[in-house]
Amino acid sequence: MAARPLSRMLRRLLRSSARSCSSGAPVTQPCPGESARAASEEVSRRRQFLREHAAPFSAFLTDSFGRQHSYLRISLTEKCNLRCQYCMPEEGVPLTPKANLLTTEEILTLARLFVKEGIDKIRLTGGEPLIRPDVVDIVAQLQRLEGLRTIGVTTNGINLARLLPQLQKAGLSAINISLDTLVPAKFEFIVRRKGFHKVMEGIHKAIELGYNPVKVNCVVMRGLNEDELLDFAALTEGLPLDVRFIEYMPFDGNKWNFKKMVSYKEMLDTVRQQWPELEKVPEEESSTAKAFKIPGFQGQISFITSMSEHFCGTCNRLRITADGNLKVCLFGNSEVSLRDHLRAGASEQELLRIIGAAVGRKKRQHAGMFSISQMKNRPMILIELFLMFPNSPPANPSIFSWDPLHVQGLRPRMSFSSQVATLWKGCRVPQTPPLAQQRLGSGSFQRHYTSRADSDANSKCLSPGSWASAAPSGPQLTSEQLTHVDSEGRAAMVDVGRKPDTERVAVASAVVLLGPVAFKLVQQNQLKKGDALVVAQLAGVQAAKVTSQLIPLCHHVALSHIQVQLELDSTRHAVKIQASCRARGPTGVEMEALTSAAVAALTLYDMCKAVSRDIVLEEIKLISKTGGQRGDFHRA
């Protein structure tokens, strides 16, 4: 490798030739006063000299197919400040003990080694790299490495606006921001956290500080966000963005499904229908993206076709995980621990031999989309990616308790504004529902969904075991007179102005008999319309909130708690729905609970009716109500 420092020295001399004379160059530098033509000829001679004496690319970073790896991605942490449903369960994943993660000095030692061998681009990833306390210092240290041309970061954008001025000063030169939706409610549903406005603020700050382009990574999945392709593309009209649409890729635990993948060609056709004049943009040989530009637009759109049209033949990327393992292929399960060898005192040459052996074993291409989905690989959060999609059971089933997750529920969905510019202003992000999938005993796959909108963190919630019938409790008072008619028999709303405010809770249920075909598709989450259980869950939550708009004489109730649970019953090929509502006020919430269960059931029917018309909705009933003047009710 002795030739490489010589080559770099010559390149530095070449770069400085326009500024001063240097007798150390292989030919004489024209001094001030010589003609411009002579200076130009001298530069040409220097370039010819470099071509003839250029050092070969590092053999350690060149695989058996001649691919030269000049791009290194380093994961700084496994932690993240979001809980994306497609990436990890709400409470997180088992993390590597801190002692087993690379230290800052180890990261820099490996970076120096790789850069010395020819790596000229490093991208910092996670987890979420910007939650690492010394990320600015790491960027500053990398900036000092001779030969490193680009330092980039891939971030979820939550901390970007706050840290970017410091990062730019330290030497950060490229930014990729992950954003899978432009709908604030959907954003919070996906990531289980607030923060849409922070991501938008981060994108705006990157543009303000002169980053061009600012890359926005959007993984596209059918049933979730493929309807936003044109909205994302429209952002490039007045902003220097490179919106990169990424095909949905399989990783351990994300239950990849071919039907959910929206292919590059399908996405391209969608965009071309809106903008037929779309033009292909030339890209570098090692680029992973197929780039296009709409004439007159400031930015561009790109497509990363990992699944439908792989780009393995020009792959120049290597990855180091947060725990120090070298991965030569994102989709490969082969890893070698550089950390262990580093800590065992391996010399630079020994490390290079280990790296070279791993690179040399790299295969010509990955196994293809269907084979990859069956392979064992790290969950994405433990590699470097947070750009996947929902419907992910945990990588380790033991993480979950037997109870479904209870998290905050979704407010009515916000529609996407036709004025794209409004997305760049601060906005309040609504609360979101969860998705939990569990693998239960005897190898059977059971999916549980539960949502909760709750203003009181200590509220009492119905457990999944509450399907069992409860014994009657309290006086069962009834009235022989209808309360929603006046003395003349006309419909009238009951006056509750003088009734005392009490805590009211009601639980209702419904059953949807799907039949074996539709049930299997719902269980495996393979409906073309999307995830029926999630959609029904959301519909149940929303229906409870608008009950007074659906039932003419029903009072509006300010609900403090909504919980919707869906459970699959394989013996009956049915979905059991249970809705619980709570509020403090002068009137009960049984109508809200019943409406929630009924609309969730109707939504399941709507999602499945294309598969089977032999669907039956039954057992829509009140299970219990408490807090009213006439006493508590529990169905026997």
N, C-alpha and C positions, 0 to 999 in steps of 0.2 A: 504493500500500500504506500510505499515511499513516493511513488510517482504522483499520488493525489495531492499532497501539499505543494509540490512543484507546480502542478497544473493550476491550483488555486492562486498561488503567488503570481503566476503569469496573468491570470484573469484580473487580479487586483491591479497589476501594472497596466493592463489594457484599459481598465476603467479610469485610471488616473492619467492616461496619456494626453487627454485634452486639457489637463490642468498644469502640468509641469514637465520638465525634462528629467530623465532618469537614465543614468549610465548603467544601471543594473539590469536593464531589459536586454533581451537577446539581440536587439537591433537598436540603432541610435534614434532617440526621440527627437523630432524636429523642434528646434528652439524658436522662441518668439521672433518674428520677422520673416520666417520662411513662408512660402506661399501656401495657401489653403490646399492646393492640389498636392503639394508634397506631403502635407500632413495627412491628407486622405489616403495617399498611397502607403504611407507608413502604417496607418491603422490597418489597412488591408493586409500588409505583410505580417503584422502582428497576429491577426486572426488566422492567417494561413499557418503560421508557426504553431498556434494553439491547436489547430485541427490536426496537424501532423504529430504533435507531441502530447496530445490529450491523454490523460490517465484513463485506463479502462474502468468501467463502473465496478464497484465492489463485488467481488465474487461471492462474498458472504450474503449479499442482498439480492443476488440474481438466482432465480430458480432454474430448474432443469429444462424449462420451456423458454428460457431467455428473457423472462419478464424481470425488469429492473425495478426494485421497490424503493421509491424515493419519498414515500408519504407514510408517516407514522401517526397513529392515533393513540393517545395515552389517556386512560381513564384515571381521573384524580380521586374519585370517591364512588362508593356504591350507594351513598345516601342521596335522597332527593327530598325536596320540599313540597312535592305534589304526590298524590296517591292515584295515579292514573289506573283506571280499571283494567286497561290492556297491559299494564306493566307490573302491577303488584296489588295484593289485597290492601284494604284500607289501612290496616295496622302495620303494613310493611312486610318485608321478607327477612328471613334470618340473615344477618349481615356477618361478613368475615370479621373476626376479632381484630381490633386496631393493630395489635402487635404483628399480625400477618399481612397488613397492608403495606404498600411501599411508602417509605418515608420521603420527605421532600428531597433529601440528599440522594436517595436511591433513584428517584425519578430523574433528577438532573444528571446523575452519573450515567444512566442508561441513555438519556437523550444525547449527551455528549458523545457517547460511543456510536450511536446510530448516525448522528450528524457527521461525525468524522468519516464514516463509511459512505456517505452520499445522500442521506436523508436531507431534503431541503424544505420539507413542509411538515409541520407538526400541528395536529389538531387536538385540543384538550376536550375531553368528554367526561361523562359520568356514568350512572347517576346524574346529578346536577353539579357540574364542575364549579359553578359560581358560589356554592355554599362552602367550599373549602376555604378556611380563613386566610391561607397564604397564597391564594390563587394569583393575586397581583404580583407578589414577589416571584412566583414561579415563572410568570410571563416575562418579568424583567430579567431573570436569570437566563431564560431561553434566548432572549433577544441578544445576549452577548455571544452566543455560539456562532463562530465563523462558518459561513456557508449556509446557514438556515435562512431561507428566503421568506417563508410564510409561517406565521403563528396564528392559528385560528381557534375558535371555540364553538362548540355546539351546546346551546343552552335552551332551557324552557322559557327564559325571558323574565322570570319573576324578579330577579335581582339585577337585571341588566342595566336599567336606567341609572341606578344608584352607583354601580361599579364601573360603568363603561368609560367615563372620563379618566379614571385611574388606569384602567386596562389599556386604553389607547396610548397614554403617556408611557406606560411600561413597554409597549411594543406590539400590542395585539393588532393584527392586520386584516383579519377576516372573521365574519360572524355568520353563524347559522342559527336561526331561531325556530323552534318547533311550535307549530300552531296548526291544529287539525280542524278548527272550526272558527267561523266568524260570528256565530250565534252565542251570545254570552251565556244563556241558560244551558246550552249544549256543552259549552266549555266546562262549566262547573260540574255538569253531570259526568263528563269524561274524567276529569282530574280530581273530583271529590274535594276541591278546595276553591276558594275565591282567588281571583287574580287575573281575570281577562284584561282588565284595564291596565294592570302592571305590564303585561306582555305587550300590549299596544303602545304603552309609554316607552318600553324598551326599544321597540322597532322604530318609533319616532325619534328617539334619542340617537340611535345608530345612524339614521339618515341625517339628522342635524349635525352630527360630528363628521360627516363626510364619507362614511363607508358606502362604497358603490361597487358592486351591488350588495344589498343586504339580502341574504338568502333566507327564505322562509320555507321550512320543510313541512309538507302536509301529506300525511299518509292517508290514502283514500280507501274506504271500505264501503261496500254496498250496504245500504240500509242505515248508514250513519251520516256520511257527509258527501257522498258523490253528487248530491244536489247542489253543492256549493262550489263546484268547479268554476263556473262562470263568474261567481262573486269574487273568488280568489284571483282569477285572471284579470278582472276589472281593476283590481288594485294597482296593476302595473301600468295603467294609463298615465297616471300623474306622479308615480313614485318609483325610485330607482331600486325596485325589488326584483329578485329572481325567485319566483314562486315555484318550488320544486314539488311536483306531485309524485309520490312514492307508492309503488305497488305494495300492497299488504303482504308482509313476509312472515313465514312461520318461525317461531322460537319456542323453546320449551315452556309449556304452560299456557300458551295463548290460544290453543284450540283452533289452529288455522283451518280455514275452510275455503276450498277453491271457489265456491259460489259467492263468497264475500269479497273475493279479489276483483277489483276493477282493473282491467288490463290497460296498458299504455295505449293501444289502438282505440279502445272504446273511449278513453278519456280524450284522446286527440280528436276523434270524430265529434265528440260533444262540443269541444271548443271551436272546431272548424265550422260547425253549423252556425255558430254565432258570429265568428270572424273568418269567413272563407279566405281572406287574404293572408292568413297566417303564414309566416315565412320561416323556413329552417335556418338556424344559425350555426355556422361552423363551430366545432368544439375541439379541444385538445384530444390527442390520441388516447390518453389515459382517463378521459372524463367518464364519469358514471352516468351523466345526464344527457338526454337528447334535448337540445335547446331550440326554442321557437320564439319569434317576436311578432307582435301585432304591429303593422306599420303605423307610425305616429305615436306609439306608446313609449314611455320612458324606460320601463323595465322589460322583463321577458318572463316566459314560463318555461319550465323544463320538466322532463319526465324521467324518473329513475326506474328502469325496467328490469329490476333484479330477477323477477320471476318469468315474465313472458319472453324477454330477449336479453339473456345474460350478457355481461361484458367482461367475463372472466379472462378472455384472451389478452386484454390490455390492463389487467388489474395491477396496480402498483402500491397497494396498501398493506400495511402490517398493523397489528393492534397489540397493545399491552394493557391487560386488565388491571384493576385497582390493586389486586393482590399479587401482581407481578408476573402473570402468565403471558407468554407470547402466543398470539393466535395469528396464523398466517392466512386464514380464511374465516370470514364472518360466520359462514354456515358450517364450518368444520368443527368437530368436537375434539380435535387434536390440539393439545396445549403443552407448552414446556415452561417450567417455572424458572424465570431469570432471577427472581428474588432469592430462591434457595441457593443457587450457584453464587450469586453476589454475596450473600451472607456467609457462605462457606469459604470465602476468600478467593474465588476464582479470578485469575488474571484477565486482562483485557483480551488476550489472544484466546484464552479458554472460552470466554463468553462469546467471542466471535465465532469460534468453531461450533458452539452450541446453537447460536443463531443461524449460522450457515446451514447446519444440518436440518433445522426445522424448515427454513425457507426451501431447501432442496427437496423436502418431502411434499411440498405443496402440489396439489393435483392440478391437472389442466383446467378443470372447471368444476363447479359444484354439481351436486347430484340431480338437480332439477326440482321443480316446485313440489311434486308429489312425493319424491323420495325424501326431500328435506323435512317435510312435515312429519315424517315417521322417525327422524333421527333424534338422538338425545343430544341436547346442546344446552348451554346455560340459558336461564331466563334472561330476557333482554336487559333488565336493570343491572344484572351482574356482568354484562359485557360492556355496553356503553350506550345502548339505545333506549330512548323512551318514545319511539315513534311507531307504536304498533296500535292494536285495536282492542275493543272490548271483548267480553265473553271469555275472560281468562280465569280458569280455576287456579288456585295457588300452586306454585311449583311443589310445595310441600304440604300435603293435605292436613298434616297435624297442626298446622298453624291455626286453623279454624277450630272454634268450639262447635258443639253441635247446633247451637242456636244460630239462626241467620244473623247477618249484620244489621245493626240498627243505626242508621245515620239520618241526616236531615233530608227532608223531601223537597221536591221541585215545585217552585211557584209556576204560574202559567207561563208557558214558553214565550220568549220575546221573539218577534219576527225580525228578519233581516231588513234593515233600512235600505231603501233604494238609493239613498244618498250615502255612498261608501265612505265619504269623508267623516261622517258622524262616528264611525268606528274608532277614529283616532282621538276622540275626546274621552275623558274619564267617564266611566259608566258604572252603575251599581250592578253587581253580578248576583243573580238570584241563587237561592240555595238548591242543592241537588240531591237526587236519590241515589241509592247504591245498587250494586249488583253483586251478589255473592253466589258462587257455585261451589258445591261440595261433593266430594266423592265419598259415599257412605259405604258401609260394610258389604261384604260378599261381592265386591266388584261391580255392584250396580251403580249407575250414575244418577244422582238425584240433584235436581236444581232447585234452589230456594231463592226467592226474591222477597225483599222486604224494603219498604220505604218508610220514612218518618219525617214529619215536619213538626218540630217541637220547640216551643219557646221556653220550656222548663227542662233543664238537663236532668232533673231528678224525677221526671214523670214516670208513672208506672206504665209499663208496656206489656202487651199481651204476649205470652211466650208461645212458641210453635206448638207446644203440647196442649194448648187450650182448646183443641178441637173436641175434646171429650165433653159430653153434655154435663152441664152444671145443674145442681138441684135448685128448685125455686127458692128464692130468698126474699124476705120482706113481704108486706101486704100487697096483694094483687088487686089493686083498686082499678075499676073501670067505670066508664060513664055510659049511661043509656041514652045520652043525647049527643049528637054530633056537634063538635065544637066549632067547625068551620062554616056554620050557617047562622044567620041572625034569626030574630024572632019571627020574621016573615018568610023564612026559608031560602033566603038569598045567600050566595057564597060571600063569606067575609073572613078577613084575617083576624085571628084571635088577638085580643088586646092583652099584652103581657107586661105593660108598663108598670103595674103595681106588684108584680111577682118578684120575689127576692132572687138575687143572683146566687146560684149554687154551682158547685162543680158537677158538670154533666159528662157522662161517658156512655157511648153506645158502640156495640159491636154487631156487625151483620156479616152474613156469609152468602156465598153462591157457589154453584158447581157447574162446570162446563164439561159435558161429555163429548169428547172430540172424535172418538173412534180410533182404531189402531193406526191408520195411515197418518192422519193429522197429528195424533199424539206423538208418534215417533219423530216426525219432523220438528215438532216443538221441543221435544226432549233433546234432540241433537242440534237444535238451533240451526236448521237448514231451510227455513222458509224463505222464499225469494223476497218477501216483503220486509224481512228483517227479524229481529228478536221479539217474538210475540209476547213473551213474559215481561220484558222490559217495557214495551209499549203499553201493555195492559196495566202494568203497575203505575206508569205515569198517568194514564187515563183515569185510573181510580183516584189518585191523589188530586188531580185537577177537578174531577167531577164533584168531589166532596166540597171543594171551595166554591163552586158555582151552583150549588143545589138550589138556592133561593131563586136563581134565574131560570131554573128548569121546572120547578114545582111552584105554581102560581101563588099559593097561599102560605108558602113556607117562609118563615122569618129568616133574615140574613143573620148568620152566626159567625162571630170572629173565632175561628177555630185556633186552638193553641197546640193541637196535636193531631196528626193524621198518620196512620200506619196501614199499609197495604201489604199483605203477604199472599204469595201464590205458591202452592205446593202441588207437585205432580203425583198423581195416584195411578200407578201402572196397572193395578188390578182392575180398575174401571176404565182405563184410558181417559182419565179425567184430570182437570185442573181444579183444585179447591182454592177458593178465594176467601180471604177474611179481611175485613176492613174495620178499623177502629178509629173513632173520632172523639175528641175531647174539647170542651170549651167551658168557660165560666160565664154564666148568664142566666136569664129568666126562662129560657126555653131549652128543650132537649135537642140532642143531635142525632136521634135515630134516623131521621130522613137523610142526613149527610152520610151516615154509615151505609144505609141501604142504597143510596144513589151511587156511592163509591163502588160497592160490590157489584151492582148491576151494570154500571158502565164498564168496569173492568171485564166483566163477562161478555158484554156486547163487543168489546174491542177484540177479545180473543176470537169471537165468532167472525168478526170482520177480517182478522188476519189470516184465518184458516179457511174461509169459505171457498176460496179458489181450489182448495185441495179436496174438500168434502162438504156437501150440503147436509150430510147426515149428522149435524151437530145439535145437541140439545142443551138448552139452558134450564137449570132446575134448582130447586132448594134456595131460592133467594129469600132470605128470612132474617129477622132480627134475632140475634143470639142473646143479647143482654143490654140493659140500659140502667144507669144508676144516676141518682142525684135529683130526681123529680119529686114534685109534691105528692104524687100518688104512689111513691115507693119504688123500690128497685124491682127489676124484672130479669129473671134468668130462665131461658128456655130449658125445659126438662128434656 
